[in-house]
């Protein structure tokens, strides 16, 4: 299926809906109590979900939470994500003159906000890809070498990453593997830049302001509000006279980690083995799902993250894709999980 959101997250959610439907077709009732909770604001940080959870916490009390919003390692190779990166989104604004200026009259005489924005963004990383914001790495949690060593045997190589990304080269923080950079290392990314005239032809101006949207993927022990404050202080310290620099926190979510060895986690791993005929790879996820931290905070339960998508699904892009084979596997997996939870 090719459609916006086919994998992220319509197809994965639909698998669980159809799984319940399939169970009820052959049985009078479900073997466990089951709650479906769906909301459509995840991509903007789920601003209303926390309040909803707190108000309805007694109705949502549960023993296990299952979310399918991650990926398998490869076709036929399932994965359970034990951890996710958090996120802090920041808007950066550089304000200069009170209005756009003629570049022939004022060029070279006053700071150019677009140039200053580019200079600020270029200072976020050094030549090795390390983030240069003071204190950025202070709280980064160490990861067991046994866990990272196991990833070397996964059937997901650098070539697979290049193919999925449509890129000709890899990049990022030196000294780490590609999986480590995307799963357990924090990042600083420029999501968009706006400055000056962008229409057809030329317009010789010094723009009055320029802005950028930034996102910072965070790892366990990092706090999004703390990181946003450090980001704001960093840019403020780099501002030159004649421009006003403002970095404002937009939204964020905490990083997450949970053991896959709890009784309910082992039940899901058994269900995966029954359906796929192989063990689930225990991985981390580079993306952010803020709701899992909310579940832990409000409901006191960890979330089992069972991926049904594929790494090359083109999430967040046109022609996002979800294989019908994965839909069928997801239905079978849901049925097996119900059986395992019941016992």
N, C-alpha and C positions, 0 to 999 in steps of 0.2 A: 504494500500500500504506500503510495507516494502522496503526502499531504503535509501541510503545516502542522507540526505537533504530532505526527504519526507515531513516533517513538516517545517523544517528550511532551505530553505524557499520556496521550490518548490510548495508544495501542496497549501499553503496559497495564494501565488501569482497566481497560476493557477485558483483558485476559482474566482478571479476578472476578469481574462481574459475570462473565460467561461461565467461569468455573463454578460459581454458586448456582447459576441457572442449571448447569449440567447435573450438579448434585441433586437439586430439588426435583429434577425430572425423573430420577431413579429412586429417590428416597422421600419419605413423608416429611422429614424435618432435617435441619442441620444438626451435626453431632456436637457442635459448640455454639455458644452465643457469638454472633458476628456483627460488627458495626462497620459500616462504610462511612468514611469522612472524606469529602472532596471539597476543594476550594480552588478558585481560579486566580489568585493573586500572588502565587509563588514568585513569579519573575520580577515583582516589585517589592519583595521582602515580606509578603503575607502580613500587611500592617494590621489587619483586623482579626487574624486567627488567634493571637494570644488571648485577647479579651474573650473570644468565643470559647476557647478551651477552659478558661477560668470559670466562666458562667456555667458551662455545661459539664464541668469535671465529673460530678457524680454520675451523669448519664454515660460518660465516656470511660469510666473505670474499666480496666482490662488487665489481662495477664501478659499479652503480647501485642506488639504493633508490627505490621508488615507493610513495607513500602517498596514498590517496584518503580524506580526512577533512575536506575543506573544501567550499566552495560554488562553483557557477557564478555568473556575474553576474546572469543571467536565463535563462529557458528558451531553449535553443538558442545561448546565448552562453557558451562555456567560459572557464575562468580557470585560470591556474597561479599559486599563491601563492608568491612569492619570499621572504616573511618571515612569521614568526608572533610574536605576543607571548608572553613568558614569564609565569610566575605565582608569587606567594608567598601562601600561605594562612596566616592567623594567627587564633588563638583569643584573644579578649579577655575577661578575667574581672575583675569588680569585687566585692570582698568587704567587707562591713560588719560589722554586729553578729553575734554568735555564733548567733543564731536569729532567725526572723521576729518582729517586734515589733508590738504594738498601735499603730495609727497615731494613736489618740486619746490614748494615754498618752505616746508618744515622738515623735509627729509634731512637727517643728519643733525638736526637741532634739538629734537625731543625724542624720548624713548618710544619705540614702536611696540605696542602691546603684543602683537603677533610674534615678533622676534623674541620678546622677553618670555612669552609662553613657551616657545620652542626651546629656549635656553634652559628654562626651569625643568621641562620634561626630560631633557637630555641629561640632567644631573641626577635623575633618580637612580640610574645604574652606572657602575663603572665598566671598564672594558672587559671584565670577566663575567658580567651579568649579575654581579652582586648588587643588592639594593642598598643605597647609600644614605637612607633616612636614619638618623641616629636613634638607637634603641629598637630598631625594627625587629631584630632577631633575638632580643633579650629573653623572651619567654618561649621560644621554639622548643618543643619537647623532643627529646632524643627518641630514636626508633630502634627497636631490637634488631641486631644484625641478622638474627635467625629469620625474621620476617622479610627483610630486604633481600636476604640471600635466596629465599624461596621464589622471589619474583624473577630471578634469572632463568628459571626453568619454565616460565609461562610461555605459551605459544603466541606471544605478541611482541614483535620485534620493532626495532627502529624503522625498518622498511615499512612495516604495517602502519606506523604512526605517520610517516611521510605520505603514504598512499591515502590514508584517511583524511589527512589535512590538505592534500593537494599542494604540498610544498616541495621545494627542491632541496631544502637543507633544514637541519635541526638547529635549534639555538637555545639560549637560556643560561642559567647559572652553571658555570664550569665546576667540575669536580663531582658531579652527580650524574647518575644514569637518567635516561629519559623518563622512565617510570617514577624514579625518585623525585625528579623535578615536577612531575604532574600530580603526584600523590601525596608527598610528605614535605615538600618545600613550599614556602610562601612565595607569592609573586606580586609584582606591581605592573599593571597593564593600562595602556591608553586605549580607551574604548571609542573615543571620538574627539575631533577638534573642530572648533568653529572660530573663524576669524575673518574680518574684512569682506571684501567683495568676492563673490564666487560665481557670478553670472557669466554670460558669453562676452568675449572680447576683453578689453583691459579697462581698469579704472585705477588711476594712479593716486592712491590714498595711503595715509597712515591710519589704520583703523583705531577707533576710540577704545575698543576693548577686544579681548579674545578669551576663549574659554575652552576647557577640556573636561571630558568625563573620564574618571579613573575608577578602576576596581582593583582591590587587593585581596588575593586569595590567601586565607590564613590557615594555619595548622594548629593542632591541639596546644592549649595553654595561651594562645594569642587571643586578645579581646578586640572586637571590631571598633568599639568606641575609643579604646586606648590607642589603637593604630591610627584612627582618623585624627586624633589629637596630635600624634607625632608627625603625621603627614602635614597637617596645617602648620605646625611649628617649623618644620623643615622648609616649606615654601616661603613662609613669612621671613625666615632668616636669609633667604636668597634674593629677596626683592631689591631692586635698584631704586634710587630716588627718581621720582617722576611717575611711578606706577603704583597702583594699589593692588595687592595680591590677597585674595580671599579663597580659602579652601573650606567648603562646608560639607558636613557629613550628610549623606542622603539616606542610606539605610544599610543594614548589615545583618549578619547571622553568625552564630558561634560555630567553630569547628566541632567535630564530633568523633568519638571513638567508643566502641562497645565490643566486649569479648564475644566471639562466636561459639564459645564453649559452655554456655548456659544450657540447662535442659531444653528450653524452647529453641535455642539456637541449634542444638544438636538435632532436634526434631526436624527443623527445616533442612539441615544438611542431609539427613536421612531421606527426606522427600526428594531432594535434588538427585541423590544417588539412585533412587528408585526410578525416576523419570528419565534421567540422562544416561544412566549406566556408568557414571563416573563421579568422582568427588568434585565438589564446588571449589574453585580457586578462592582463597581468602585474600582479598585485595583491599586497597584503599581507593577512594574516589576523589578525583581532582575537583569535581564540581561542588556546589553548595546546595543543601536542602535545609533551609532554616527551620522547617517544621520539626525535624527530628530533635533539635535542641529544646524546642518548646514542649514537645511531648515529654522529654526527660524532666524538664523543669516543673511542668504543671501536673502531669499524670504520673510522674515517677517511674516511667518505663522506658527501657531501651528500645530501639527500632531495629528490626531485621531488614536489611537492605538487599533485596534479591533482584538482580538485574535481568531484564528480558530483552533489552535493546542490543544493538551491535555497535562497536566503536566507529564504524564508517556510516552511521545512520544519517549524518549531516544535520544533527540537532541544531535548532535555532536558524536554520537556513532554508531557502526554497527547496522543494523536492526532498524534504525529510522523508525517510523511508522506514517501514517496519515489516519484516518478513512474515508472511502468513504462517510459516512453519513455527516462528516464535510465538505467534498467537496460540497455535494449537498446543505447543509445549507449555505455555503459560497456563492454559486451561487445565491440562493434565497435572501440572505442578500444584495448582491451587487445590485440586481434588486430593492429591497426596498429602498436602500440608494439613488439610482438614482432618484427614484420617490420623496423621501423626499427632496433631494437637489433641485429638479426642482420646488418645491413649497415653 
